[in-house]
Amino acid sequence: MNDQLERLNRLPLRSNLRGLTPYGAPQLDVPILLNVNENTHGVPADVRAAISAAVTEAAAGLNRYPDREFTELRKALAEYLGHGLDESNLWAANGSNEVLQQILQAFGGPGRTALGFPPTYSMYPLLASGTDTEYIVGYRAEGYGLSAESAALQVKELQPNIVFLCSPNNPTGTGLGLDVVEAVYEAGEASQTIVIVDEAYHEFAHDGTPSALTLLPGRERLIVSRTMSKAFALAGARLGYMAAAPEVTDALRLVRLPYHLSAITQATALAALQHREALMADVEDIKQQRDRIVAELTRMGLKPAASDSNYVFFGGLENPHQVWQELLDAGVLIRDVGIPGHLRVTAGTEAETTAFLRALESILASQSKLPA
């Protein structure tokens, strides 16, 4: 690895990329994978059949470029989201990371800044570096909360060009109140700050949790990012999207690569959207397993955070990496997010969740961490 790094450093790499490591969670061959917040239920058989049929039909035209505007897909995404949106408000790319990258390409860049509030999604600073945008580290309260007053004050003081608000937040799983989004947007008026609300996990939120989509009318600098990787069980298909004012989608057209969404990707996403009822049934099961994890970890004497996502962030561990390793040895891979005393686990199927809980309880018992 040192030799590889030395060879890399001999290249005329941009200075702001030197010393960085690529994003990547461990991809290990173990029985139970609960580390990257995938939908472990998989794609239901009837949806797989619909996708296969759609892809087969699309394959007949692969000698031609796909619809550059992916118009049918944007219409379907607008219909799915509702809130009075139409295709002019929608944009999509190969995963929500590419959507975020295009936003940074359009509104970030040299001499511009992006503000995030760690602990949050670890790709934000990497996306900033990749576009030569300076990443500014904001702060949260004890317990990792973010109030409207604190967030607005930081935006007013720092005047960033872009703000990332992750809701539910990754890795903590907690949602932001719409008052935070409104306060940040208003605080960025003078600096004309683009406000991105990353709602990658919104479908897993508790019933009645409002989306920042409700705030879009009249706010041309507000962007709501979503993905089909999680709730739609399409992590392998790579389809992310966003909703915003039409002029924002026009801005992204200036930086997108030609024909960036393949005909196969478009066909896959459309078929999944047309069969979303079956996929959303699995979402409800995942939410039940998430709540079960929270309850069981609390019983074990640990400190799980309230979660509106498909994962649970939990603390109360003296040596989290040791627990992570022992779980791995037991065939269960979860995520060590590098936060002292904490780990994160994806809510899987009932069987996967049971295996995780039993393994964890056994490990804690062997370490005498369970309450008497």
Secondary structure, 3 states (H helix, E strand, C coil): CHHHHHHHHCCCCCHHHCCCCCCCCCCCCCCEECCCCCCCCCCCHHHHHHHHHHHHHHHCCCCCCCCCCCHHHHHHHHHHHCCCCCHHHEEEECCHHHHHHHHHHHHCCCCCEEEECCCCCCHHHHHHHHCCCEEEECCCCCCCCCCHHHHHHHHHHHCCCEEEEECCCCCCCCCCCHHHHHHHHHHCCCCCCEEEEECCCHHHCCCCCCCHHHHCCCCCCEEEEEECCCCCCCCCCCCEEEECCHHHHHHHHCCCCCCCCCHHHHHHHHHHHHCHHHHHHHHHHHHHHHHHHHHHHHHCCCEECCCCCCEEEEECCCCHHHHHHHHHHCCEECECCCCCCCEEEECCCHHHHHHHHHHHHHHHHHCCCCCC
